[in-house]
Amino acid sequence: MAPPRGAAFASDSFKLIRRKSSVSDLSPELARRALMDAFAEADKDASGFIDRAELVGVIQKMGVHMQNPTDDIDALFEALDIDGDGSIDVVEFCTKFEPAIKRDHGVMGKMDVDVVMKETFDKMLVDARDQRTAVNRSFMQAREDCQEWFCKKFLGSKWRMKTFDAFYTNGGKGSASRLAHLRKSLDEAIKGKNEWITTSLESDQDFKREVLDKDGIGTFADKWLARLEAEMGTITAKRLASCETNRTVPTTPTPPNCRSTTETRNTKPERRNRKDERRKTKHKTRNASSRVRPTARCLTTPEPETRNPKP
C-alpha cells in the first residue's frame, strides 16, 4: 500500500525539527557529541576521514559565504588538517571548534552547534584572507620601497615571483605554517644564509640572468619582512579592537521617575525581610506578654466608684 499523500514532506519536516532541536541549547558535553555526529554525517564513505569533496558539503550546509571558492576551500581544509596528511579525522575536526565551545559556554552557558560551526568556519576564512592580503600587500610594498635602486641590481622580476612561491606558497600546509616559513626564510635571506637562494643563484637561469647584485636580495627581503610585520600588527590591532567592542555592552540611562528591573528585584527581598522582622517582633511581644505573672494589685477587685448624690 502506498504511503499517504504528503507523508514524505511530513517526514522531512520532522527530521528538520529533530535536527534543529538536537543541536541547539546544548551543554559543552552534548555539543561535542553533536560535533562527532556532524563529522559522521559528513563522512559519506564511512572511512573515518573527511576529504575535500565531503568538506564542501559541510560548508554548503552551514551556509558559509565564500569570496573565492577555490582558495577558501583550500584555506578551510588546510586549517582543519592539522597534521597535513591530506585528510581530516574526527580529532582534528572537533579540536578546531573547541575554543568556540568554551567561549559560548562561558558567555551563554548553552549553545547551538550549527552556530558554533558557522562562526568557526567564518573566523578561519577571515584569518586566511587577512594573511593572504598581508603577504601580498607587503610583497608589493617592498618592491616600491626598492624603486630607486631596483633596476640597478636586477634586470627583471621573475626571481621575485619564484622567491614568493618558495618562501610562502610552497612553504607548508596551513596558513600558520606558511607564515612561519615565510618569516624564517626572509630572516635567513637577510643574513645571507638561505640555502634555497644560494642554490637558485647557482643553478636557476632566471636568477643568473636577472640578479646583478646578490646583496640586493637580502635588502629586498629586509623590506618585505618589515612591511609584513607592520601589516600583521595592523590586523592584530583590529582584532583586539573588535574584541573590546564586543565585550562592552552599551547601557541606556534610566529615567529618574522609573526604576530599573534590578532595583525592583532587589526591593522585593528587602520588603520580605521587613515583614519577617515585624512578624518576629510581634511574636516576641506576644510571648513576653504571656509570660508576665499577674501581681497582687491585679488580683484585687477594684472598689466601686461612689457617686455624689444629687442635691
Backbone as CSV, one residue per row, in Angstrom:
resi,resn,N_x,N_y,N_z,CA_x,CA_y,CA_z,C_x,C_y,C_z
1,MET,0.848,-1.194,0.000,0.000,0.000,0.000,0.880,1.240,0.000
2,ALA,0.544,2.201,-0.860,1.357,3.400,-0.983,1.172,4.284,0.249
3,PRO,2.202,5.010,0.634,2.073,5.891,1.799,1.095,7.012,1.510
4,PRO,0.470,7.553,2.529,-0.493,8.633,2.306,0.169,9.853,1.702
5,ARG,-0.637,10.670,1.069,-0.128,11.849,0.383,0.437,12.849,1.397
6,GLY,1.627,13.342,1.099,2.266,14.296,2.000,3.080,13.653,3.098
7,ALA,3.190,12.305,3.086,3.938,11.638,4.156,5.428,11.939,4.055
8,ALA,5.939,12.005,2.817,7.370,12.277,2.640,7.725,13.668,3.146
9,PHE,6.869,14.650,2.823,7.146,16.002,3.291,7.069,16.087,4.805
10,ALA,6.100,15.392,5.387,5.987,15.406,6.844,7.196,14.754,7.493
11,SER,7.694,13.678,6.864,8.865,13.010,7.407,10.086,13.916,7.353
12,ASP,10.259,14.632,6.222,11.384,15.557,6.105,11.266,16.698,7.102
13,SER,10.046,17.193,7.308,9.845,18.270,8.274,10.169,17.803,9.677
14,PHE,9.778,16.553,9.984,10.081,16.021,11.311,11.580,15.878,11.513
15,LYS,12.288,15.447,10.466,13.742,15.325,10.571,14.383,16.686,10.789
16,LEU,13.871,17.725,10.100,14.423,19.055,10.252,14.208,19.573,11.668
17,ILE,12.992,19.370,12.203,12.708,19.814,13.565,13.569,19.057,14.555
18,ARG,13.705,17.742,14.323,14.516,16.939,15.234,15.979,17.339,15.166
19,ARG,16.467,17.649,13.951,17.848,18.092,13.788,18.071,19.416,14.516
20,LYS,17.127,20.363,14.367,17.285,21.666,14.985,17.249,21.555,16.498
21,SER,16.343,20.732,17.011,16.235,20.609,18.457,17.409,19.845,19.057
22,SER,18.062,19.010,18.253,19.148,18.189,18.777,20.482,18.911,18.805
23,VAL,20.588,20.072,18.132,21.865,20.776,18.081,21.798,22.141,18.751
24,SER,20.650,22.543,19.264,20.518,23.858,19.875,20.326,23.727,21.379
25,ASP,20.746,24.777,22.091,20.572,24.847,23.546,21.237,23.666,24.234
26,LEU,22.516,23.450,23.899,23.240,22.286,24.407,24.320,22.701,25.386
27,SER,24.660,21.780,26.260,25.803,21.951,27.149,27.082,21.609,26.381
28,PRO,28.266,21.934,26.924,29.506,21.610,26.202,29.662,20.136,25.889
29,GLU,29.290,19.257,26.811,29.427,17.821,26.558,28.526,17.378,25.407
30,LEU,27.272,17.835,25.422,26.360,17.471,24.336,26.766,18.136,23.027
31,ALA,27.356,19.328,23.100,27.819,19.986,21.877,28.953,19.196,21.235
32,ARG,29.854,18.656,22.035,30.948,17.839,21.487,30.401,16.553,20.849
33,ARG,29.401,15.962,21.456,28.780,14.776,20.851,28.096,15.132,19.534
34,ALA,27.457,16.305,19.494,26.808,16.732,18.251,27.836,16.982,17.158
35,LEU,29.020,17.472,17.512,30.081,17.653,16.513,30.550,16.312,15.963
36,MET,30.650,15.319,16.822,31.026,13.991,16.352,29.954,13.415,15.438
37,ASP,28.696,13.677,15.749,27.612,13.236,14.863,27.678,13.970,13.523
38,ALA,28.006,15.267,13.560,28.145,16.023,12.311,29.297,15.497,11.468
39,PHE,30.389,15.097,12.121,31.511,14.502,11.385,31.092,13.182,10.735
40,ALA,30.388,12.333,11.492,29.928,11.057,10.935,28.959,11.274,9.779
41,GLU,28.137,12.308,9.872,27.211,12.609,8.789,27.938,13.104,7.544
42,ALA,29.022,13.866,7.734,29.792,14.357,6.590,30.640,13.268,5.954
43,ASP,31.027,12.261,6.723,31.851,11.162,6.220,30.954,10.193,5.446
44,LYS,30.727,10.502,4.199,29.772,9.727,3.391,30.224,8.292,3.166
45,ASP,31.517,8.077,2.946,32.009,6.732,2.663,32.400,5.966,3.924
46,ALA,32.150,6.550,5.096,32.438,5.882,6.377,33.881,5.416,6.466
47,SER,34.802,6.248,5.974,36.230,5.906,6.024,36.898,6.387,7.310
48,GLY,36.203,7.193,8.087,36.798,7.762,9.282,37.545,9.051,9.018
49,PHE,37.507,9.535,7.773,38.189,10.773,7.399,37.273,11.580,6.481
50,ILE,37.502,12.881,6.440,36.773,13.786,5.553,37.739,14.314,4.507
51,ASP,37.381,14.158,3.239,38.209,14.692,2.171,37.644,16.047,1.728
52,ARG,38.216,16.606,0.677,37.808,17.933,0.233,36.362,17.957,-0.253
53,ALA,35.960,16.955,-1.014,34.588,16.927,-1.527,33.577,16.843,-0.382
54,GLU,33.858,16.049,0.614,32.953,15.937,1.758,32.936,17.219,2.583
55,LEU,34.077,17.909,2.672,34.117,19.181,3.397,33.296,20.244,2.671
56,VAL,33.280,20.212,1.354,32.468,21.161,0.591,30.992,21.006,0.955
57,GLY,30.528,19.757,1.129,29.144,19.538,1.531,28.834,20.136,2.894
58,VAL,29.773,20.017,3.831,29.572,20.598,5.169,29.514,22.116,5.082
59,ILE,30.403,22.717,4.286,30.445,24.175,4.171,29.171,24.708,3.532
60,GLN,28.698,24.028,2.499,27.461,24.463,1.856,26.265,24.318,2.787
61,LYS,26.236,23.275,3.589,25.136,23.066,4.525,25.120,24.144,5.597
62,MET,26.279,24.618,6.036,26.348,25.654,7.051,26.062,27.046,6.494
63,GLY,26.062,27.178,5.175,25.808,28.483,4.573,26.958,29.454,4.707
64,VAL,28.186,28.948,4.630,29.372,29.799,4.753,29.574,30.566,3.450
65,HIS,29.736,31.882,3.548,29.952,32.712,2.372,31.410,32.641,1.952
66,MET,31.637,32.334,0.676,32.987,32.209,0.134,33.176,33.221,-0.989
67,GLN,34.200,34.059,-0.853,34.508,35.035,-1.901,35.179,34.375,-3.091
68,ASN,36.192,33.570,-2.824,36.888,32.808,-3.855,36.786,31.333,-3.472
69,PRO,35.840,30.574,-4.059,35.591,29.204,-3.579,36.829,28.328,-3.556
70,THR,37.659,28.401,-4.579,38.833,27.520,-4.624,39.798,27.822,-3.486
71,ASP,40.154,29.094,-3.344,41.089,29.472,-2.281,40.485,29.284,-0.897
72,ASP,39.189,29.598,-0.756,38.560,29.488,0.561,38.431,28.035,1.005
73,ILE,38.099,27.144,0.087,38.006,25.720,0.444,39.384,25.177,0.813
74,ASP,40.388,25.582,0.045,41.753,25.161,0.385,42.166,25.678,1.758
75,ALA,41.777,26.935,2.067,42.142,27.507,3.365,41.454,26.764,4.506
76,LEU,40.173,26.443,4.344,39.452,25.719,5.395,39.995,24.301,5.558
77,PHE,40.272,23.646,4.457,40.792,22.278,4.541,42.166,22.260,5.209
78,GLU,43.025,23.204,4.852,44.356,23.256,5.464,44.279,23.620,6.945
79,ALA,43.298,24.456,7.305,43.149,24.814,8.720,42.667,23.632,9.544
80,LEU,41.800,22.801,8.978,41.296,21.636,9.705,42.285,20.475,9.688
81,ASP,43.050,20.368,8.615,44.040,19.296,8.500,45.283,19.697,9.280
82,ILE,45.265,19.446,10.577,46.323,19.934,11.460,47.661,19.266,11.158
83,ASP,47.662,17.941,10.960,48.926,17.237,10.735,49.379,17.267,9.285
84,GLY,48.542,17.810,8.379,48.927,17.961,6.989,49.062,16.677,6.204
85,ASP,48.284,15.639,6.572,48.358,14.371,5.853,47.367,14.275,4.697
86,GLY,46.631,15.344,4.406,45.701,15.345,3.290,44.308,14.858,3.621
87,SER,44.002,14.632,4.895,42.668,14.193,5.315,42.394,14.727,6.713
88,ILE,41.118,14.791,7.064,40.694,15.338,8.350,40.044,14.222,9.147
89,ASP,40.587,13.926,10.321,39.968,12.924,11.179,39.074,13.610,12.202
90,VAL,38.416,12.826,13.028,37.431,13.366,13.956,38.096,14.216,15.040
91,VAL,39.316,13.869,15.437,40.008,14.655,16.463,40.359,16.038,15.919
92,GLU,40.896,16.096,14.706,41.218,17.378,14.100,39.960,18.213,13.884
93,PHE,38.892,17.556,13.490,37.640,18.260,13.221,37.084,18.903,14.488
94,CYS,37.033,18.149,15.568,36.448,18.658,16.821,37.373,19.640,17.535
95,THR,38.685,19.498,17.343,39.624,20.377,18.026,39.463,21.825,17.589
96,LYS,39.165,22.060,16.324,39.047,23.419,15.813,37.841,24.160,16.395
97,PHE,36.819,23.436,16.838,35.624,24.080,17.377,35.665,24.209,18.898
98,GLU,36.702,23.692,19.532,36.769,23.720,20.988,36.856,25.147,21.555
99,PRO,37.639,26.065,20.965,37.639,27.438,21.506,36.275,28.096,21.470
100,ALA,35.511,27.883,20.405,34.172,28.477,20.326,33.237,27.868,21.364
101,ILE,33.381,26.568,21.630,32.539,25.924,22.648,32.837,26.507,24.025
102,LYS,34.109,26.660,24.359,34.466,27.224,25.662,34.018,28.680,25.775
103,ARG,34.125,29.424,24.690,33.726,30.829,24.731,32.217,30.967,24.930
104,ASP,31.428,30.230,24.148,29.974,30.318,24.270,29.483,29.766,25.603
105,HIS,30.180,28.753,26.124,29.782,28.214,27.422,30.036,29.231,28.532
106,GLY,31.129,29.993,28.419,31.415,30.989,29.438,30.492,32.190,29.372
107,VAL,29.971,32.503,28.157,29.119,33.678,27.986,27.648,33.332,28.181
108,MET,27.169,32.287,27.472,25.745,31.971,27.467,25.379,30.737,28.275
109,GLY,26.342,29.884,28.548,26.041,28.659,29.280,25.691,27.508,28.365
110,LYS,24.827,27.751,27.373,24.454,26.728,26.400,24.628,27.297,24.998
111,MET,24.617,26.426,23.994,24.988,26.871,22.659,24.263,26.058,21.599
112,ASP,24.346,26.579,20.366,23.822,25.924,19.175,25.013,25.450,18.349
113,VAL,25.063,24.166,18.055,26.224,23.600,17.363,26.352,24.172,15.950
114,ASP,25.233,24.366,15.264,25.298,24.935,13.922,25.892,26.342,13.947
115,VAL,25.531,27.122,14.942,26.091,28.470,15.064,27.583,28.403,15.373
116,VAL,27.973,27.474,16.241,29.389,27.307,16.578,30.198,26.932,15.339
117,MET,29.691,26.013,14.542,30.412,25.584,13.345,30.524,26.716,12.335
118,LYS,29.422,27.428,12.095,29.458,28.505,11.100,30.384,29.629,11.545
119,GLU,30.328,30.008,12.819,31.207,31.068,13.308,32.671,30.660,13.217
120,THR,32.959,29.389,13.502,34.348,28.925,13.409,34.826,28.917,11.966
121,PHE,33.992,28.451,11.041,34.361,28.471,9.623,34.589,29.906,9.146
122,ASP,33.708,30.815,9.529,33.870,32.219,9.126,35.161,32.812,9.677
123,LYS,35.483,32.495,10.915,36.710,33.020,11.510,37.950,32.472,10.806
124,MET,37.938,31.180,10.473,39.079,30.605,9.757,39.253,31.258,8.395
125,LEU,38.145,31.552,7.712,38.243,32.219,6.413,38.758,33.637,6.558
126,VAL,38.294,34.349,7.571,38.767,35.723,7.783,40.264,35.732,8.082
127,ASP,40.720,34.804,8.908,42.154,34.741,9.228,42.982,34.437,7.989
128,ALA,42.516,33.484,7.177,43.264,33.125,5.969,43.283,34.274,4.964
129,ARG,42.147,34.957,4.805,42.100,36.081,3.869,42.974,37.231,4.334
130,ASP,42.922,37.524,5.619,43.763,38.606,6.143,45.246,38.297,5.951
131,GLN,45.614,37.038,6.155,47.023,36.677,5.989,47.453,36.789,4.534
132,ARG,46.627,36.279,3.623,46.971,36.387,2.204,47.096,37.842,1.780
133,THR,46.169,38.666,2.251,46.223,40.088,1.902,47.482,40.748,2.453
134,ALA,47.836,40.408,3.683,49.027,40.998,4.291,50.287,40.579,3.552
135,VAL,50.388,39.325,3.176,51.592,38.843,2.485,51.703,39.481,1.100
136,ASN,50.603,39.491,0.349,50.647,40.066,-0.994,50.919,41.567,-0.958
137,ARG,50.285,42.255,-0.020,50.476,43.704,0.057,51.900,44.047,0.465
138,SER,52.432,43.323,1.446,53.808,43.599,1.869,54.808,43.284,0.758
139,PHE,54.513,42.270,-0.042,55.390,41.920,-1.159,55.442,43.053,-2.184
140,MET,54.283,43.643,-2.503,54.238,44.746,-3.459,54.821,46.024,-2.858
141,GLN,54.604,46.266,-1.576,55.163,47.460,-0.943,56.682,47.395,-0.861
142,ALA,57.223,46.204,-0.646,58.678,46.069,-0.623,59.285,46.420,-1.978
143,ARG,58.593,46.071,-3.052,59.073,46.442,-4.384,59.064,47.956,-4.564
144,GLU,58.049,48.627,-4.045,58.004,50.084,-4.144,59.088,50.733,-3.289
145,ASP,59.403,50.131,-2.159,60.464,50.689,-1.306,61.839,50.596,-1.965
146,CYS,62.001,49.642,-2.866,63.290,49.460,-3.556,63.296,50.085,-4.950
147,GLN,62.374,51.007,-5.198,62.206,51.563,-6.531,63.456,52.302,-7.008
148,GLU,64.144,53.001,-6.137,65.271,53.840,-6.560,66.436,53.025,-7.094
149,TRP,66.744,51.916,-6.501,67.929,51.159,-6.894,67.607,49.782,-7.469
150,PHE,66.314,49.435,-7.607,65.957,48.092,-8.035,66.497,47.783,-9.439
151,CYS,66.337,48.714,-10.373,66.764,48.461,-11.748,68.285,48.404,-11.889
152,LYS,68.997,48.895,-10.908,70.456,48.835,-10.963,70.989,47.462,-10.533
153,LYS,70.225,46.759,-9.717,70.701,45.472,-9.208,69.974,44.274,-9.817
154,PHE,68.822,44.525,-10.484,68.041,43.426,-11.071,67.566,43.831,-12.454
155,LEU,67.534,42.838,-13.342,67.077,43.065,-14.713,65.669,42.551,-14.967
156,GLY,65.017,42.039,-13.980,63.663,41.513,-14.135,63.077,41.152,-12.768
157,SER,61.889,40.574,-12.801,61.187,40.233,-11.554,60.777,38.768,-11.474
158,LYS,61.254,37.948,-12.398,60.912,36.532,-12.307,61.509,35.886,-11.060
159,TRP,62.692,36.342,-10.668,63.303,35.785,-9.462,62.466,36.112,-8.226
160,ARG,61.799,37.284,-8.257,60.948,37.637,-7.122,59.737,36.709,-7.028
161,MET,59.120,36.410,-8.167,57.949,35.530,-8.164,58.322,34.118,-7.703
162,LYS,59.474,33.637,-8.149,59.919,32.320,-7.695,60.244,32.328,-6.204
163,THR,60.792,33.439,-5.728,61.072,33.551,-4.295,59.777,33.563,-3.489
164,PHE,58.759,34.239,-4.006,57.456,34.266,-3.328,56.878,32.856,-3.206
165,ASP,56.925,32.091,-4.273,56.395,30.723,-4.237,57.195,29.834,-3.290
166,ALA,58.513,29.996,-3.312,59.357,29.145,-2.460,59.222,29.507,-0.989
167,PHE,59.097,30.786,-0.694,59.047,31.228,0.707,57.651,31.097,1.315
168,TYR,56.593,31.300,0.497,55.247,31.334,1.071,54.297,30.296,0.469
169,THR,54.125,30.311,-0.854,53.115,29.434,-1.467,53.405,27.973,-1.183
170,ASN,54.634,27.573,-1.337,55.027,26.184,-1.087,55.707,26.011,0.265
171,GLY,55.377,26.869,1.196,56.045,26.849,2.495,55.502,25.854,3.491
172,GLY,54.460,25.125,3.139,53.916,24.125,4.054,52.415,24.057,3.963
173,LYS,51.819,23.199,4.795,50.383,23.004,4.845,49.795,23.883,5.937
174,GLY,48.790,24.654,5.548,48.152,25.513,6.529,48.712,26.922,6.506
175,SER,47.852,27.877,6.795,48.270,29.274,6.750,49.288,29.600,7.833
176,ALA,49.149,29.010,8.997,50.090,29.296,10.087,51.491,28.799,9.756
177,SER,51.583,27.592,9.199,52.902,27.048,8.863,53.539,27.827,7.713
178,ARG,52.728,28.279,6.748,53.282,29.066,5.639,53.810,30.417,6.123
179,LEU,53.065,31.038,7.027,53.524,32.317,7.546,54.813,32.163,8.351
180,ALA,54.894,31.117,9.143,56.119,30.866,9.906,57.297,30.585,8.979
181,HIS,57.043,29.816,7.917,58.110,29.524,6.952,58.559,30.785,6.221
182,LEU,57.623,31.672,5.915,57.977,32.919,5.239,58.869,33.783,6.124
183,ARG,58.510,33.923,7.371,59.325,34.736,8.282,60.724,34.152,8.451
184,LYS,60.788,32.845,8.600,62.089,32.205,8.766,62.946,32.359,7.516
185,SER,62.357,32.175,6.350,63.107,32.281,5.091,63.582,33.704,4.852
186,LEU,62.751,34.702,5.147,63.166,36.090,4.972,64.299,36.448,5.921
187,ASP,64.216,35.963,7.142,65.292,36.238,8.100,66.603,35.603,7.636
188,GLU,66.545,34.391,7.087,67.760,33.747,6.567,68.296,34.479,5.340
189,ALA,67.375,34.968,4.495,67.827,35.701,3.302,68.482,37.023,3.677
190,ILE,67.989,37.670,4.719,68.605,38.925,5.168,70.036,38.686,5.644
191,LYS,70.233,37.559,6.325,71.565,37.227,6.828,72.448,36.561,5.774
192,GLY,71.886,36.269,4.597,72.640,35.603,3.539,72.887,34.135,3.789
193,LYS,71.987,33.475,4.548,72.190,32.075,4.907,71.055,31.179,4.426
194,ASN,70.271,31.638,3.447,69.178,30.827,2.931,69.706,29.878,1.862
195,GLU,69.506,28.592,2.086,70.041,27.577,1.164,69.336,27.625,-0.186
196,TRP,68.029,27.897,-0.183,67.303,27.933,-1.460,67.814,29.082,-2.329
197,ILE,68.059,30.238,-1.749,68.597,31.369,-2.508,69.982,31.039,-3.058
198,THR,70.813,30.409,-2.246,72.167,30.055,-2.691,72.123,29.069,-3.856
199,THR,71.266,28.061,-3.757,71.139,27.083,-4.834,70.575,27.704,-6.104
200,SER,69.588,28.601,-5.949,68.986,29.244,-7.121,69.980,30.154,-7.828
201,LEU,70.834,30.823,-7.107,71.838,31.682,-7.736,72.842,30.875,-8.549
202,GLU,73.017,29.624,-8.172,73.986,28.788,-8.877,73.376,28.025,-10.055
203,SER,72.097,27.643,-9.951,71.522,26.735,-10.944,70.356,27.318,-11.718
204,ASP,69.614,28.243,-11.172,68.407,28.754,-11.840,68.800,29.801,-12.884
205,GLN,68.256,29.656,-14.106,68.612,30.556,-15.201,68.069,31.963,-14.998
206,ASP,66.870,32.066,-14.432,66.303,33.394,-14.188,67.111,34.154,-13.149
207,PHE,67.571,33.476,-12.138,68.403,34.134,-11.135,69.733,34.570,-11.746
208,LYS,70.331,33.718,-12.578,71.606,34.065,-13.181,71.476,35.259,-14.119
209,ARG,70.354,35.330,-14.832,70.192,36.393,-15.817,69.742,37.711,-15.184
210,GLU,68.917,37.671,-14.167,68.297,38.901,-13.642,69.030,39.492,-12.437
211,VAL,69.651,38.682,-11.623,70.272,39.177,-10.399,71.693,39.646,-10.721
212,LEU,71.902,40.947,-10.642,73.230,41.518,-10.864,74.026,41.637,-9.572
213,ASP,73.344,41.883,-8.479,73.989,42.029,-7.175,73.206,41.171,-6.183
214,LYS,73.801,40.098,-5.699,73.086,39.188,-4.803,72.781,39.815,-3.446
215,ASP,73.532,40.863,-3.076,73.218,41.543,-1.821,71.870,42.261,-1.888
216,GLY,71.425,42.567,-3.107,70.125,43.206,-3.249,68.978,42.293,-2.818
217,ILE,69.189,40.974,-2.898,68.142,40.041,-2.448,67.931,40.176,-0.942
218,GLY,69.019,40.297,-0.198,68.898,40.476,1.245,68.222,41.792,1.611
219,THR,68.527,42.846,0.845,67.884,44.140,1.112,66.392,44.084,0.822
220,PHE,66.034,43.420,-0.294,64.621,43.272,-0.616,63.909,42.435,0.445
221,ALA,64.550,41.384,0.920,63.953,40.552,1.966,63.758,41.348,3.260
222,ASP,64.684,42.241,3.559,64.544,43.079,4.752,63.333,43.995,4.627
223,LYS,63.140,44.606,3.456,61.981,45.467,3.241,60.680,44.665,3.316
224,TRP,60.697,43.486,2.745,59.496,42.648,2.740,59.118,42.234,4.162
225,LEU,60.089,41.844,4.943,59.801,41.411,6.313,59.287,42.574,7.167
226,ALA,59.858,43.757,6.988,59.399,44.911,7.758,57.959,45.271,7.409
227,ARG,57.645,45.250,6.126,56.273,45.529,5.711,55.311,44.442,6.189
228,LEU,55.757,43.206,6.185,54.909,42.106,6.630,54.563,42.238,8.111
229,GLU,55.545,42.547,8.930,55.283,42.694,10.357,54.347,43.874,10.623
230,ALA,54.487,44.943,9.843,53.583,46.082,10.014,52.151,45.708,9.650
231,GLU,51.971,44.954,8.575,50.632,44.524,8.169,50.005,43.581,9.191
232,MET,50.787,42.636,9.684,50.257,41.707,10.677,49.947,42.418,11.994
233,GLY,50.740,43.434,12.335,50.436,44.214,13.531,49.132,44.980,13.394
234,THR,48.856,45.491,12.206,47.586,46.184,11.972,46.409,45.234,12.102
235,ILE,46.569,44.019,11.577,45.494,43.030,11.682,45.247,42.655,13.132
236,THR,46.306,42.475,13.892,46.154,42.133,15.309,45.469,43.252,16.082
237,ALA,45.819,44.487,15.780,45.196,45.619,16.464,43.702,45.700,16.146
238,LYS,43.328,45.442,14.911,41.910,45.464,14.545,41.135,44.371,15.266
239,ARG,41.733,43.207,15.394,41.043,42.115,16.078,40.868,42.412,17.559
240,LEU,41.893,42.988,18.185,41.771,43.347,19.592,40.711,44.422,19.794
241,ALA,40.657,45.380,18.870,39.650,46.432,18.977,38.244,45.871,18.833
242,SER,38.075,44.929,17.901,36.749,44.309,17.735,36.366,43.494,18.954
243,CYS,37.333,42.829,19.574,37.038,42.059,20.791,36.620,42.976,21.931
244,GLU,37.263,44.139,22.053,36.905,45.078,23.108,35.512,45.643,22.900
245,THR,35.159,45.935,21.623,33.816,46.448,21.360,32.748,45.403,21.622
246,ASN,33.064,44.147,21.385,32.089,43.090,21.656,31.904,42.873,23.149
247,ARG,32.968,43.126,23.937,32.852,42.922,25.372,32.031,44.006,26.038
248,THR,32.202,45.268,25.589,31.481,46.368,26.197,30.054,46.391,25.682
249,VAL,29.104,46.361,26.582,27.686,46.377,26.219,27.151,47.763,26.504
250,PRO,26.563,48.471,25.515,26.053,49.812,25.770,24.850,49.769,26.706
251,THR,24.837,50.691,27.669,23.750,50.760,28.624,22.981,52.048,28.417
252,THR,21.653,51.992,28.444,20.808,53.160,28.284,20.521,53.761,29.643
253,PRO,20.566,55.096,29.772,20.300,55.712,31.083,18.853,55.510,31.497
254,THR,18.647,55.301,32.779,17.319,55.072,33.315,16.692,56.404,33.684
255,PRO,15.444,56.685,33.278,14.793,57.938,33.653,14.707,58.067,35.163
256,PRO,14.674,59.290,35.682,14.661,59.454,37.139,13.401,58.929,37.795
257,ASN,12.252,59.002,37.086,10.993,58.558,37.681,10.761,57.070,37.554
258,CYS,11.617,56.409,36.771,11.428,54.973,36.519,12.542,54.214,37.205
259,ARG,12.197,53.103,37.785,13.188,52.238,38.413,13.478,51.068,37.497
260,SER,14.728,50.642,37.486,15.115,49.520,36.650,14.615,48.228,37.252
261,THR,14.682,47.181,36.417,14.216,45.876,36.868,15.080,45.336,37.983
262,THR,16.385,45.676,37.941,17.263,45.189,39.004,16.909,45.834,40.337
263,GLU,16.516,47.140,40.290,16.143,47.787,41.533,14.873,47.189,42.112
264,THR,13.870,46.939,41.222,12.626,46.361,41.715,12.846,44.960,42.239
265,ARG,13.759,44.224,41.568,14.033,42.870,42.056,14.731,42.914,43.409
266,ASN,15.606,43.921,43.589,16.318,43.996,44.857,15.424,44.472,45.998
267,THR,14.363,45.272,45.685,13.498,45.769,46.740,12.570,44.702,47.278
268,LYS,12.233,43.704,46.471,11.334,42.648,46.929,11.909,41.871,48.099
269,PRO,13.144,41.407,48.053,13.683,40.715,49.228,13.752,41.614,50.456
270,GLU,14.016,42.939,50.235,14.054,43.826,51.387,12.690,43.925,52.051
271,ARG,11.635,44.016,51.242,10.286,44.075,51.806,9.958,42.798,52.568
272,ARG,10.337,41.673,51.976,10.085,40.409,52.660,10.822,40.345,53.997
273,ASN,12.050,40.830,54.015,12.817,40.814,55.263,12.168,41.707,56.315
274,ARG,11.650,42.854,55.883,10.988,43.731,56.830,9.741,43.084,57.416
275,LYS,8.957,42.412,56.571,7.771,41.724,57.057,8.137,40.629,58.043
276,ASP,9.183,39.894,57.698,9.622,38.829,58.611,10.051,39.403,59.955
277,GLU,10.760,40.546,59.919,11.189,41.149,61.175,10.003,41.612,62.011
278,ARG,8.993,42.177,61.328,7.802,42.616,62.053,7.077,41.439,62.712
279,ARG,6.985,40.341,61.934,6.331,39.152,62.484,7.097,38.619,63.694
280,LYS,8.412,38.636,63.595,9.222,38.138,64.712,9.046,39.013,65.945
281,THR,9.034,40.330,65.750,8.860,41.221,66.896,7.486,41.049,67.531
282,LYS,6.433,40.880,66.689,5.100,40.646,67.233,5.060,39.349,68.019
283,HIS,5.680,38.319,67.455,5.705,37.028,68.130,6.434,37.125,69.462
284,LYS,7.520,37.896,69.513,8.272,38.046,70.753,7.455,38.787,71.800
285,THR,6.783,39.840,71.350,5.971,40.603,72.305,4.826,39.781,72.855
286,ARG,4.215,38.950,71.999,3.139,38.090,72.479,3.659,37.087,73.501
287,ASN,4.773,36.485,73.189,5.354,35.522,74.123,5.740,36.191,75.429
288,ALA,6.263,37.398,75.339,6.662,38.110,76.559,5.452,38.477,77.402
289,SER,4.369,38.905,76.728,3.169,39.274,77.480,2.511,38.068,78.146
290,SER,2.613,36.908,77.472,2.020,35.710,78.051,2.820,35.201,79.240
291,ARG,4.091,35.531,79.292,4.930,35.059,80.391,4.857,35.960,81.625
292,VAL,4.289,37.151,81.530,4.225,38.068,82.675,3.221,37.552,83.702
293,ARG,3.628,37.421,84.994,2.752,36.938,86.060,1.948,38.103,86.640
294,PRO,0.722,37.840,86.915,-0.098,38.931,87.469,0.352,39.285,88.874
295,THR,0.378,40.517,89.258,0.756,40.979,90.593,-0.448,40.985,91.506
296,ALA,-0.183,41.282,92.810,-1.277,41.293,93.789,-2.271,42.388,93.501
297,ARG,-1.763,43.508,92.968,-2.650,44.605,92.641,-3.642,44.239,91.558
298,CYS,-3.168,43.384,90.632,-4.054,42.976,89.555,-5.107,42.003,90.037
299,LEU,-4.826,41.224,91.165,-5.778,40.232,91.636,-6.910,40.862,92.437
300,THR,-6.662,41.995,93.114,-7.718,42.624,93.915,-8.742,43.253,93.022
301,THR,-9.974,43.089,93.402,-11.061,43.672,92.625,-11.171,45.126,92.955
302,PRO,-11.335,45.941,91.984,-11.421,47.370,92.253,-12.716,47.720,92.973
303,GLU,-12.665,48.697,93.915,-13.836,49.133,94.643,-14.742,49.933,93.741
304,PRO,-16.031,49.778,93.933,-16.945,50.529,93.062,-16.870,52.010,93.352
305,GLU,-17.023,52.770,92.354,-16.949,54.208,92.492,-18.226,54.734,93.162
306,THR,-18.024,55.617,94.079,-19.166,56.234,94.765,-19.476,57.553,94.137
307,ARG,-20.696,57.680,93.729,-21.088,58.896,93.092,-21.719,59.855,94.124
308,ASN,-21.470,61.082,93.991,-22.049,62.085,94.880,-23.543,62.204,94.614
309,PRO,-24.351,62.138,95.653,-25.808,62.263,95.438,-26.163,63.643,94.918
310,LYS,-27.211,63.677,94.203,-27.668,64.963,93.659,-28.208,65.827,94.793
311,PRO,-27.934,67.062,94.738,-28.507,67.931,95.768,-30.012,68.028,95.642
